[in-house]
Amino acid sequence: MMAPEKPVIIVGAGLSGLVTAFELSRKAIPTIILDQEPRSSLGGQAFWSLGGLFMVDSARQRRMGIRDSRELALQDWMGSAQFDRPEDKHPRQWAEAFVNFATDEMESYLTERGLGFLLNVGWAERGDGRADGHGNSVPRFHISWGTGPEVVRVFAEPVLEAEKKGSVVFQWRHRVDEVIVDDSGRAIGVRGKVLEEVVAERGTKTSRVEIDDFEILGEAVVVTSGGIGGNVDAVKKNWPVDRLGPKVPDNFAVGVPDHVDGRMIDIAEQAGASVINRDRMWHYTEGLQNWNSIWPLHGIRVLPAPSSLWLDATGKRLPPFLFPGSDTLATLKHICSTGYDYTWFILNQTIIAREFALSGSEQNPDMTNKSIWQFITTRVLGKKGTPPVQAFMKHGVDFVVEDNLEDLVSGMNRLAAERNGPALSFDDIENVVKIRDSQMDNPYSKDAQAMLIQNARTYWPDKRARVAPPHRLLDKAYGPLIAVRMNLLTRKTLGGIETNLQSQVIRGNGSVFRGLYAAGEAAGFGGGGVHGYNSLEGTFVGGCIFSGRAAGRALVEDLLGKDATGDAKVTSRL
């Protein structure tokens, strides 16, 4: 069949939109990509990411001696997702399909694009302590060598090459306000406003001044515009008080740029799309206020290993299994139950040097710039932490660094007063620290966190470079002492536009919305909520890739026939 005369219209130039366009460009299908931001934002949120990807039984896992399997990964996914709603029909299907893709095709699909990975595999979301509950049973977090910008590059370059050849057209500063539906109920185009041209650095807030109208008709419309994480008002509006109550938090750091506003989810719903699981979200509990902000209220997430002592705002230790890097949403629920929206890490120089990784491509210049020398000297051999971590210790408003516990608690109380939080008792803090320290003299312990640390160090890459040897916090040989005020950090929408496995949008009555597709975070990373209630990490970037790929290949088949996708399929495994 000949390529269609009308273009496919993709709303959103983030990763899922680029992957969709990449699949279309392989068949030279005319494509228009619209985005309300300028060209400097190509790649969207993915550019700022660490580029972590959830993969199962990968070549890198096997080299590390990790025994993973499709069955174990699916067990972990379902134990984490906890699907329990009638509308979870499509999310369940997407969950199984994603685990299959992560097992059979993701590694080869990405390496064939030219993406590389760190040798060691990270262990994120270590779980809630139950074999059938939330969490990863084994390390599965594969960090892209080059982080988010490299993930964007391997899909952006062929799309930009297609732009030069004329099969792809970008329309920047085009804000879509309506999906056009014809009398038969098929999506045939979009309408919206052209915004004034701006020269803006990536991620910074841009003008919304309107200068013109536009209308574009096409063969199909694909919504790949992201979620609501940059829109604090929308986050608060959809906050699940019944699950994460008793009230909506007052203060958030914001983990994504301002333009991640969720508008297109509502616009698709107004056109007739089914939107499900709006109350399912993924927000982090270890957020730092960025001392060098790019977007409003810019926050950075700490990816912690398990050794820091975690206290709530009143100075009480968080209960067992709510340890750093273990169960994000259960910890979020517990924090919200205290009536405060911040917590404390107490640690020392030895722990921060080993165990504080910062999320974000700009916070990891060694990996983003692919510098093996920097990586080894700062992460493997270094004793102070990476330069960005050291910069936060020096400039970050959430940090207190002192040589003794009494001065540390005084500094913590200065920060608590900024939030009208409770003053901490030195005697109480000293007691909880000493009780924790009492469990660190032996390789065995009754303390659950001490056991978690020992378990983490059985994985040799963690023992070598990620998890500090067990020791007493008050041992001056490991100092100075550090306290970090941890803020709640907005990030991801886990619900969204309901789709089938071809990324076709579903209407409220269960029928297919012809001509309308959705992928990425706007579609809950597939189906309207592939994660259910919890993420296993590495599944946001991976979800954008998988759902964008599904949309692109379904459109190729729909527009050119079933035989057209044959040479685009990737079935080999490394």
C-alpha positions as CSV (number, residue, x, y, z in Angstrom):
1,M,0.0,0.0,0.0
2,M,1.0,3.6,-0.6
3,A,1.8,5.9,2.3
4,P,-1.4,7.9,3.3
5,E,-1.7,11.4,2.0
6,K,-2.8,12.9,5.4
7,P,-0.4,12.8,8.3
8,V,-0.5,11.1,11.6
9,I,-0.7,13.8,14.3
10,I,1.3,13.3,17.4
11,V,0.6,15.6,20.4
12,G,3.7,15.8,22.5
13,A,7.4,15.6,21.5
14,G,8.5,13.6,24.6
15,L,10.0,10.1,24.5
16,S,6.8,8.2,23.8
17,G,6.0,10.6,20.9
18,L,9.5,10.2,19.5
19,V,9.2,6.4,19.7
20,T,5.9,6.5,17.9
21,A,7.3,8.8,15.3
22,F,10.4,6.6,14.9
23,E,8.2,3.6,14.1
24,L,6.2,5.6,11.6
25,S,9.3,7.0,10.0
26,R,10.6,3.5,9.2
27,K,7.8,3.4,6.7
28,A,8.0,7.1,5.7
29,I,4.4,7.6,6.9
30,P,3.8,11.4,7.0
31,T,3.8,12.6,10.6
32,I,3.3,16.0,12.3
33,I,4.5,16.3,15.9
34,L,3.0,19.2,17.9
35,D,4.3,20.6,21.2
36,Q,3.4,23.7,23.2
37,E,7.1,24.1,24.1
38,P,10.0,25.3,21.9
39,R,12.4,22.9,20.1
40,S,14.8,23.1,23.0
41,S,12.4,20.8,24.9
42,L,12.7,17.9,22.4
43,G,12.5,14.6,24.4
44,G,10.4,16.1,27.3
45,Q,10.8,14.7,30.8
46,A,12.9,11.7,29.6
47,F,15.8,14.1,29.0
48,W,16.0,14.9,32.7
49,S,15.8,11.2,33.8
50,L,18.5,8.9,35.0
51,G,17.5,6.7,32.0
52,G,16.8,3.7,34.2
53,L,15.1,0.7,32.6
54,F,13.4,-2.3,34.1
55,M,14.6,-5.4,32.2
56,V,14.3,-9.1,33.1
57,D,16.8,-11.9,32.6
58,S,19.1,-9.5,30.7
59,A,22.6,-10.2,29.6
60,R,23.8,-7.8,32.3
61,Q,21.9,-9.5,35.0
62,R,23.3,-12.8,34.0
63,R,26.9,-11.4,34.1
64,M,26.2,-10.2,37.6
65,G,25.0,-13.6,38.7
66,I,21.4,-12.5,39.1
67,R,18.9,-15.3,38.5
68,D,15.8,-13.5,37.2
69,S,12.8,-14.9,35.2
70,R,9.6,-13.8,33.5
71,E,7.7,-15.7,36.1
72,L,9.4,-13.9,39.0
73,A,9.1,-10.5,37.4
74,L,5.4,-11.0,36.8
75,Q,4.9,-12.2,40.4
76,D,6.6,-9.0,41.6
77,W,4.6,-6.8,39.2
78,M,1.3,-8.2,40.2
79,G,2.2,-8.1,43.9
80,S,3.0,-4.5,43.5
81,A,0.2,-3.5,41.2
82,Q,-2.5,-5.0,43.4
83,F,-5.1,-4.6,40.6
84,D,-8.5,-4.6,42.2
85,R,-10.9,-2.6,40.0
86,P,-13.2,-3.6,37.1
87,E,-11.4,-0.9,35.0
88,D,-8.1,-2.7,35.5
89,K,-8.9,-5.1,32.6
90,H,-6.6,-3.3,30.1
91,P,-3.9,-2.4,32.7
92,R,-3.6,-6.1,33.6
93,Q,-3.1,-7.0,29.9
94,W,-0.5,-4.2,29.5
95,A,1.3,-5.4,32.7
96,E,1.8,-8.9,31.3
97,A,2.7,-7.6,27.9
98,F,5.3,-5.2,29.4
99,V,6.9,-7.9,31.5
100,N,7.1,-10.1,28.3
101,F,8.7,-7.1,26.4
102,A,11.1,-6.5,29.2
103,T,12.1,-10.2,29.1
104,D,12.2,-10.9,25.4
105,E,12.8,-7.7,23.4
106,M,13.6,-4.5,25.3
107,E,17.4,-5.1,25.6
108,S,17.8,-6.0,21.9
109,Y,15.4,-3.3,20.7
110,L,17.4,-0.6,22.6
111,T,20.9,-1.9,21.9
112,E,20.1,-2.1,18.2
113,R,19.3,1.6,18.4
114,G,22.7,2.2,19.9
115,L,21.9,2.5,23.6
116,G,24.4,1.2,26.1
117,F,24.1,0.5,29.8
118,L,26.2,0.5,33.0
119,L,27.7,-2.9,33.7
120,N,26.2,-3.2,37.1
121,V,22.4,-3.5,37.6
122,G,20.8,-1.4,40.3
123,W,18.3,-2.7,42.9
124,A,15.4,-0.3,43.2
125,E,12.2,-0.6,45.3
126,R,13.5,-3.5,47.5
127,G,10.1,-4.2,48.8
128,D,7.7,-4.4,51.7
129,G,9.2,-7.6,53.2
130,R,6.7,-10.0,51.7
131,A,7.6,-12.5,48.9
132,D,4.2,-11.9,47.3
133,G,4.0,-8.2,48.1
134,H,5.5,-5.0,46.6
135,G,9.0,-4.8,45.4
136,N,11.8,-6.2,43.2
137,S,13.0,-9.6,44.3
138,V,16.3,-9.0,42.4
139,P,18.2,-6.1,40.9
140,R,16.5,-5.0,37.6
141,F,17.3,-1.3,37.3
142,H,19.5,-0.9,34.2
143,I,21.0,2.6,33.9
144,S,21.6,3.9,30.4
145,W,25.1,4.9,29.7
146,G,24.5,8.6,28.9
147,T,21.3,8.7,31.1
148,G,18.1,10.3,29.8
149,P,19.7,12.4,27.0
150,E,21.1,9.3,25.5
151,V,17.7,7.5,25.6
152,V,16.2,10.5,23.9
153,R,19.0,10.7,21.3
154,V,18.7,7.1,20.0
155,F,15.1,7.8,19.0
156,A,15.4,11.6,18.2
157,E,18.2,11.2,15.7
158,P,16.3,9.0,13.2
159,V,13.2,11.2,13.6
160,L,15.2,14.3,13.0
161,E,16.7,12.6,9.9
162,A,13.1,11.9,8.7
163,E,12.4,15.6,9.3
164,K,15.2,16.5,6.9
165,K,13.7,14.1,4.3
166,G,10.2,15.6,4.8
167,S,8.2,12.7,6.2
168,V,8.2,14.3,9.7
169,V,7.2,17.9,10.5
170,F,7.6,19.5,13.9
171,Q,5.2,22.3,14.9
172,W,6.6,23.9,18.0
173,R,4.6,26.3,20.2
174,H,1.4,24.7,19.1
175,R,-0.9,24.0,22.0
176,V,-3.7,21.6,21.3
177,D,-7.1,22.5,22.8
178,E,-9.4,20.1,21.0
179,V,-9.5,16.7,19.3
180,I,-11.6,17.0,16.2
181,V,-14.1,14.1,15.8
182,D,-16.2,13.6,12.6
183,D,-19.8,12.5,12.4
184,S,-18.9,8.8,12.5
185,G,-17.0,9.2,15.8
186,R,-13.5,9.0,14.4
187,A,-10.7,11.4,15.5
188,I,-9.5,13.2,12.4
189,G,-7.5,16.1,13.7
190,V,-6.8,18.8,16.3
191,R,-7.4,22.5,16.9
192,G,-5.6,24.9,19.2
193,K,-3.5,28.0,19.6
194,V,-0.2,29.0,18.3
195,L,1.9,30.5,21.2
196,E,4.4,33.3,20.7
197,E,7.9,32.3,19.8
198,V,10.4,32.2,22.7
199,V,14.0,31.5,23.2
200,A,14.2,29.4,26.4
201,E,16.5,27.0,28.0
202,R,15.2,23.4,28.2
203,G,12.8,22.9,31.2
204,T,12.3,26.6,32.0
205,K,8.8,28.0,32.3
206,T,7.7,29.5,29.0
207,S,5.1,32.1,27.9
208,R,1.5,31.1,27.2
209,V,0.7,34.2,25.1
210,E,-1.5,33.2,22.1
211,I,-0.8,34.7,18.7
212,D,-2.9,32.6,16.3
213,D,-5.3,29.7,15.8
214,F,-4.6,26.4,14.0
215,E,-6.4,23.4,12.8
216,I,-4.7,20.3,11.4
217,L,-6.5,17.2,9.9
218,G,-4.9,13.8,9.7
219,E,-5.3,10.1,9.5
220,A,-5.1,9.6,13.2
221,V,-4.2,11.5,16.4
222,V,-1.8,10.2,19.0
223,V,-1.7,11.7,22.5
224,T,1.8,11.5,24.1
225,S,1.7,14.7,26.2
226,G,2.7,13.4,29.6
227,G,1.0,13.5,33.0
228,I,0.2,16.0,35.8
229,G,3.4,16.0,37.9
230,G,4.3,19.6,37.1
231,N,0.8,20.8,38.0
232,V,0.6,20.9,41.8
233,D,-3.0,22.0,41.8
234,A,-3.9,18.9,39.7
235,V,-1.9,16.7,42.0
236,K,-3.7,18.0,45.0
237,K,-7.1,17.8,43.3
238,N,-6.7,14.1,42.6
239,W,-4.9,13.2,45.8
240,P,-6.3,9.9,47.2
241,V,-7.0,10.9,50.8
242,D,-8.7,7.6,51.4
243,R,-5.4,5.8,50.7
244,L,-2.7,8.4,51.5
245,G,-4.7,10.6,54.0
246,P,-5.7,12.0,56.3
247,K,-5.2,15.3,54.3
248,V,-3.6,16.6,51.2
249,P,0.0,17.6,51.9
250,D,0.7,21.4,52.0
251,N,4.2,21.5,50.5
252,F,5.7,19.7,47.5
253,A,9.0,20.0,45.7
254,V,8.2,19.5,41.9
255,G,10.1,16.8,40.1
256,V,9.2,17.6,36.5
257,P,9.1,20.8,34.4
258,D,6.2,23.2,34.5
259,H,4.8,22.2,31.1
260,V,3.9,18.7,32.5
261,D,0.4,19.9,33.1
262,G,-2.0,17.0,32.2
263,R,-4.1,19.2,29.9
264,M,-4.4,16.7,27.1
265,I,-5.8,14.0,29.4
266,D,-8.8,16.2,30.1
267,I,-9.0,17.2,26.4
268,A,-9.1,13.6,25.3
269,E,-11.8,12.9,27.9
270,Q,-13.9,15.8,26.6
271,A,-13.6,14.2,23.1
272,G,-15.0,10.9,24.4
273,A,-12.0,9.0,25.7
274,S,-12.2,6.9,28.9
275,V,-9.9,8.2,31.6
276,I,-9.3,5.8,34.5
277,N,-7.4,5.6,37.8
278,R,-6.9,9.3,38.2
279,D,-6.2,8.8,41.9
280,R,-3.2,6.5,41.3
281,M,0.0,8.5,41.5
282,W,3.7,8.0,42.1
283,H,5.4,10.7,44.2
284,Y,8.7,10.4,46.1
285,T,9.4,10.9,49.7
286,E,13.1,11.7,49.5
287,G,13.0,15.1,47.7
288,L,15.5,17.9,48.0
289,Q,14.8,21.5,47.1
290,N,17.2,22.2,44.2
291,W,19.6,24.9,45.2
292,N,20.1,25.6,41.4
293,S,16.6,25.4,40.1
294,I,15.6,25.1,36.4
295,W,11.8,25.1,36.7
296,P,9.5,26.4,39.5
297,L,9.8,24.6,42.9
298,H,12.4,22.3,41.2
299,G,13.1,19.3,43.3
300,I,15.7,16.5,43.0
301,R,15.1,13.0,44.3
302,V,17.7,11.1,46.3
303,L,18.0,7.5,45.3
304,P,19.1,6.1,48.6
305,A,20.7,2.8,49.6
306,P,19.4,1.3,52.9
307,S,21.7,2.6,55.7
308,S,20.4,6.1,56.6
309,L,18.3,6.4,59.8
310,W,14.9,7.6,58.8
311,L,12.9,9.7,61.3
312,D,9.5,11.4,60.9
313,A,9.1,15.1,61.7
314,T,8.6,14.4,65.4
315,G,11.8,12.4,65.6
316,K,10.3,8.9,65.7
317,R,11.9,6.2,63.6
318,L,9.9,4.9,60.7
319,P,8.6,1.4,61.3
320,P,10.1,-1.8,59.8
321,F,10.2,-2.1,56.0
322,L,9.8,1.6,55.6
323,F,13.5,2.0,55.0
324,P,15.3,4.0,52.3
325,G,14.7,2.5,48.9
326,S,12.2,-0.1,50.0
327,D,8.5,0.9,49.5
328,T,7.8,4.4,48.2
329,L,4.0,4.7,48.5
330,A,3.8,2.9,51.9
331,T,6.3,5.3,53.2
332,L,4.4,8.2,51.6
333,K,1.2,7.0,53.3
334,H,3.0,6.8,56.7
335,I,4.5,10.3,56.3
336,C,1.1,11.8,55.5
337,S,-0.4,10.1,58.6
338,T,2.0,12.1,60.8
339,G,0.4,15.4,59.9
340,Y,3.6,16.7,58.4
341,D,5.0,16.7,54.9
342,Y,8.7,16.2,55.6
343,T,11.0,13.7,57.3
344,W,14.6,13.4,58.4
345,F,17.5,11.3,57.3
346,I,20.4,11.0,59.8
347,L,23.6,9.7,58.3
348,N,27.3,10.6,58.0
349,Q,30.0,11.3,55.5
350,T,30.7,7.6,54.8
351,I,27.1,6.8,54.0
352,I,26.4,9.9,51.9
353,A,29.5,9.2,49.8
354,R,28.4,5.6,49.0
355,E,24.6,5.8,49.2
356,F,23.4,9.1,47.9
357,A,22.7,9.0,44.2
358,L,20.7,11.9,42.8
359,S,18.1,11.3,40.1
360,G,18.4,13.4,36.9
361,S,20.7,13.6,34.0
362,E,22.1,16.9,35.1
363,Q,22.9,15.6,38.5
364,N,25.1,12.8,37.1
365,P,27.6,14.4,34.7
366,D,29.9,11.5,34.8
367,M,27.3,9.1,33.4
368,T,25.5,11.7,31.2
369,N,28.9,12.6,29.6
370,K,30.0,9.0,29.4
371,S,33.1,9.6,31.4
372,I,34.4,6.2,32.8
373,W,37.3,8.1,34.6
374,Q,34.9,10.4,36.4
375,F,32.6,7.5,37.2
376,I,35.4,5.4,38.8
377,T,37.1,8.2,40.7
378,T,33.9,9.7,42.2
379,R,31.7,6.7,42.7
380,V,33.9,3.7,43.2
381,L,37.1,5.3,44.7
382,G,35.7,8.6,46.0
383,K,35.1,9.2,49.7
384,K,33.1,12.4,49.5
385,G,30.3,11.6,47.1
386,T,29.8,12.9,43.6
387,P,30.4,16.6,42.9
388,P,26.6,17.3,42.7
389,V,26.1,15.6,46.1
390,Q,28.9,17.7,47.6
391,A,27.3,20.8,46.1
392,F,24.0,19.9,47.8
393,M,25.8,19.5,51.1
394,K,27.3,22.9,50.7
395,H,24.4,24.9,49.2
396,G,21.3,22.8,49.7
397,V,18.7,24.3,52.2
398,D,17.7,20.9,53.4
399,F,21.2,19.9,54.8
400,V,22.8,20.2,58.2
401,V,26.4,19.0,58.6
402,E,28.0,19.0,62.1
403,D,30.7,17.2,64.0
404,N,28.4,16.3,67.0
405,L,24.9,15.2,67.5
406,E,23.9,18.1,69.7
407,D,24.7,20.7,67.1
408,L,23.1,18.5,64.4
409,V,19.8,18.5,66.3
410,S,20.0,22.3,66.8
411,G,20.4,22.6,63.0
412,M,17.5,20.3,62.4
413,N,15.3,22.4,64.7
414,R,16.2,25.5,62.7
415,L,14.9,23.8,59.5
416,A,11.8,22.4,61.3
417,A,10.9,26.0,62.4
418,E,10.7,27.0,58.7
419,R,7.8,24.5,58.2
420,N,6.2,25.2,61.6
421,G,7.2,21.7,62.5
422,P,7.8,20.3,66.0
423,A,11.0,21.0,67.9
424,L,13.1,17.8,68.3
425,S,14.4,16.7,71.7
426,F,18.1,16.1,71.7
427,D,17.7,13.3,74.3
428,D,15.1,11.6,72.2
429,I,17.2,11.8,69.0
430,E,20.3,10.6,70.9
431,N,18.3,7.6,72.2
432,V,17.0,6.5,68.8
433,V,20.5,6.9,67.2
434,K,22.2,4.9,70.0
435,I,19.6,2.1,69.8
436,R,20.2,1.9,66.1
437,D,23.9,1.9,66.6
438,S,23.7,-1.0,69.1
439,Q,22.7,-3.3,66.3
440,M,25.8,-2.6,64.2
441,D,28.5,-4.4,66.1
442,N,27.8,-7.9,64.8
443,P,27.1,-9.3,61.4
444,Y,23.8,-10.5,62.7
445,S,21.0,-8.5,64.4
446,K,17.3,-8.4,65.3
447,D,16.9,-5.0,63.7
448,A,15.1,-5.2,60.3
449,Q,17.1,-2.4,58.8
450,A,20.4,-4.0,59.8
451,M,19.3,-7.2,58.2
452,L,18.3,-5.3,55.0
453,I,21.8,-3.7,54.9
454,Q,23.5,-7.1,55.3
455,N,21.2,-8.6,52.5
456,A,22.0,-5.7,50.2
457,R,25.7,-6.3,50.6
458,T,25.4,-9.9,49.5
459,Y,25.0,-8.4,46.0
460,W,28.6,-7.7,45.2
461,P,28.3,-4.5,43.2
462,D,26.3,-3.0,46.1
463,K,29.0,-4.2,48.5
464,R,31.7,-2.7,46.4
465,A,30.3,0.7,45.6
466,R,26.7,1.3,46.7
467,V,26.1,0.2,50.3
468,A,28.4,1.3,53.1
469,P,29.8,-1.2,55.6
470,P,27.6,-1.5,58.7
471,H,28.9,0.9,61.4
472,R,27.7,3.2,64.2
473,L,26.5,6.6,63.1
474,L,28.2,8.2,66.1
475,D,31.6,6.7,65.3
476,K,33.6,9.8,64.5
477,A,35.8,7.8,62.1
478,Y,32.9,7.8,59.7
479,G,31.9,11.5,60.2
480,P,30.9,14.2,60.1
481,L,27.2,13.7,60.9
482,I,24.6,14.8,58.4
483,A,20.9,15.5,58.7
484,V,18.8,15.9,55.6
485,R,15.2,17.2,55.5
486,M,13.4,15.1,53.0
487,N,10.5,16.7,51.2
488,L,7.6,15.1,49.2
489,L,8.4,15.3,45.5
490,T,5.8,15.2,42.7
491,R,6.6,12.9,39.8
492,K,4.3,10.5,37.9
493,T,0.7,9.9,37.0
494,L,-0.1,6.2,37.2
495,G,-3.6,6.5,35.7
496,G,-4.7,8.1,32.5
497,I,-6.3,7.5,29.1
498,E,-7.5,3.9,28.8
499,T,-6.0,2.0,25.8
500,N,-5.9,-1.5,24.4
501,L,-2.7,-3.3,23.6
502,Q,-2.4,-1.4,20.2
503,S,-2.5,1.9,22.1
504,Q,-5.9,2.6,20.7
505,V,-8.0,4.8,23.0
506,I,-11.1,3.2,24.6
507,R,-14.4,5.1,24.9
508,G,-16.4,5.1,28.1
509,N,-18.7,2.4,26.7
510,G,-15.8,0.0,26.1
511,S,-15.6,0.5,22.3
512,V,-12.5,1.5,20.4
513,F,-12.2,5.3,19.7
514,R,-11.3,5.0,16.1
515,G,-8.5,7.3,15.0
516,L,-7.3,8.1,18.5
517,Y,-4.3,6.6,20.2
518,A,-2.4,7.4,23.4
519,A,1.0,6.4,24.8
520,G,3.4,7.2,27.6
521,E,2.3,8.9,30.9
522,A,-0.9,10.3,29.4
523,A,-2.0,6.7,29.0
524,G,-0.8,5.6,32.4
525,F,2.2,4.2,30.5
526,G,-0.2,1.8,28.9
527,G,-3.8,0.8,29.3
528,G,-4.7,3.7,31.6
529,G,-2.5,2.4,34.5
530,V,-0.1,-0.5,33.7
531,H,1.5,-0.1,37.2
532,G,-1.7,-0.4,39.2
533,Y,-0.9,1.2,42.6
534,N,2.9,0.8,42.6
535,S,6.0,1.1,40.4
536,L,9.0,-1.2,40.4
537,E,11.1,1.6,38.9
538,G,12.7,1.7,35.5
539,T,9.1,1.3,34.2
540,F,8.4,4.9,33.3
541,V,11.0,5.4,30.6
542,G,10.4,1.8,29.7
543,G,6.7,2.3,29.6
544,C,7.1,5.3,27.3
545,I,9.2,3.2,24.9
546,F,6.9,0.2,25.0
547,S,3.6,2.1,24.6
548,G,5.0,4.4,21.9
549,R,6.3,1.4,20.0
550,A,2.9,-0.2,20.2
551,A,1.2,2.9,18.9
552,G,3.6,3.3,16.0
553,R,3.4,-0.3,15.0
554,A,-0.4,-0.4,15.2
555,L,-0.6,2.7,13.1
556,V,1.7,1.2,10.5
557,E,-0.5,-1.9,10.3
558,D,-3.7,0.1,10.2
559,L,-2.5,2.5,7.5
560,L,-0.3,0.1,5.3
561,G,-1.7,-3.3,6.1
562,K,-0.6,-6.2,8.4
563,D,2.4,-7.2,6.2
564,A,3.9,-3.7,6.6
565,T,5.2,-4.3,10.1
566,G,7.1,-7.5,9.4
567,D,10.6,-6.0,8.9
568,A,10.2,-3.8,11.9
569,K,9.7,-6.5,14.4
570,V,12.5,-7.4,16.9
571,T,12.4,-10.9,18.2
572,S,16.0,-11.7,19.0
573,R,17.4,-11.8,22.6
574,L,20.9,-11.1,23.9
